Amino acid sequence: MNGSALLREETLPRRPRLLGRLPLWWSGVLFPGTTESTATSRAVLLGEVLLVLAAGLLCFWRLDCPLQEPEETLYAEVSRQMLVEDSFVVPLRHGREFYDKPPLLYWLVIGSYELFGVHDWAARLVPAGAAFLCVLATYLWGKATVGPRAALAGALMLCLAPRYAQMARMVTMNALLTLWVVAALAAAHQALRGGVLRRRWWLLSALACGLGFLSKGPVAVALVAVPVMLYQLLDRRAARAGLGWWVAYGAVVLLVALPWFVALAVRDPGFVHYFVWVHHVRRYVDPIDHPQPFWYYGPQLLLGMMPWTLLLPGLVKHLAGRAAPEAPQRGGDLGLFLLAASWALAFFSAAGCKRPSYILPVMPPLALALGCYVDAACRLGRLRPAYWAGAAVATFVLLLAAAEFLLPWYADRYSVRARVEPHAAACADGVPVLCYPHLWDGVSFYLQRNDVQVFRAEELADLLSALERQRRALVVIKEDASLERFLAALPPALEFVACSRQHPVAVGWVRPRARRTD
């Protein structure tokens, strides 16, 4: 070796060398094995039937429960108003443009309304269907990569996770986003396995990612692109998608999502700033609402996937230990599951705004990783399949009982349906409906009204003035100090006849006070 070559070698920075060794450690030490399936076709078929039955019951049971304030009624009502106003491009909320979220959920809920009518269960069919399909997509992803036994264990743990069973069927964008993220990750995984890029799978992943973008915005791209990039960099057995194919991936995503964004940007120049900056960049970096500490999702995930998170110490030990030659080796596919789950958890933990349902995209890949551990532990005799199956049956019974008895009580507690729906007929002839001190979307949803008037806390005088001009009006008031302020300020000529005073609202008629006759 000449002097100049030696000098170049000595001056090379150490960090690239260390990074260069990561793929060797990843593929040769941490995940050195390949997947081998030992399940029989009859056992696989039985497991698939049980999975479909369990997921179907837990996802679709008791969809007729009242919509909960504030999230479920918001998205159900925006869809209803878009349908009534024939506004299929611009989301509407009480006559105003509502740019907070992309429209795919609204479009699907509108389709459900068209088929079944405007009902709370019709709105819930969309997220419930997405949650059901996500369980099946998780199983198919695992079956194609780590075998049917690990896939079945992972998919069952997903649908039997209490937080998933509760949150995934709520009328929000999160179940739909999770479905497309899982589909995009699964297709990209197939595209990169085997050392040669499978182009159709790659483009199919981009299509699913684009639908995720149209469901909840660029978060879908972040949740898919980063773990896929890390996987192809770390695993030496994975194919390499070059720059051209990543450009094609982005082009397909934009082809799916961009037309709606362009249509709204042309219509309203302020849309881009509000949607991109306020509702994605700023909400991520600045806790403008729902602020929580960085570790918030750790307990949410541990408790939300009980009892399956009790397997996490075993999974960590399985990853850290050196397997015996005769034992099943940790496959590289397990690495992508862990990358996807870890990245999604870190991504949402770093966000300024946090809601419990945001964590849903972490659950499918984490469940598959736990499924891989259960499969390996059963093969090694460390976990008896009968014990695991017994835990699954007990968890299913408890979750189904909770859906039958606990969920209706909980939904009614945070819904206005039972308070306002009995007055729908009385309000059908244009009787004014007023809310104070803020809007409840369930009021307009269950009364089928687009003209509900809202008065803020500082607008109490305006509310009283409006009531004095009406012969009678239905008033919905927050059942707290707001009601006391309203009653204290009510003019002597008016009276409030309460129909319901149960949290979260008090509902009653305001009308001229009857004159006394002696």
Buried (B, 14 or more C-beta within 10 A) or exposed (E): EEEEEEEEEEEEEEEEEEEEEEBEEBBEEBBBBEBEBEBEEEEBEEBBEBBBEBBBBBBBBBBEBBBBBBBBBBBBBBBBBBBEEEEEEBBBBBEEBBBBBBBBBBBBBBBBBEEEEBBBBBBBBBBBBBBBBBBBBBBBBBBBBBBBBBBBBBBBBBBBBBBBBBBBBBBBBBBBBBBBBBBBBBBBBBBBBEEEBBEEBBBBBBBBBBBBBBBBBBBBBBBBBBBBBBBBBBBEBBBEBEEEBBEBBBBBBBEBBBEBBEEBBEEBEEBBEBBBEBBBEBBBEEBEEBEBEEEBBEEBBEEBBEBBBEBBEBBEEBBEEEBEEEBBBBBBBBBBBBBBBBBBBEBBBEBBBBBBBBBBBBBBBBBBBBBBBBBBBBBBEEBEBEEBEEBBEEBBEBBBEBBEEEBBEBBBEBBBBEBBBEBEEEBEEEBBBBBBBEBBBBBBBBBEBBEBBBBEEEBBEEBBEBBEEBEBBBBBBBBEEBBEBBEEEBEEEBBBEEEBEEEBBBBBBBBBEEEEEE
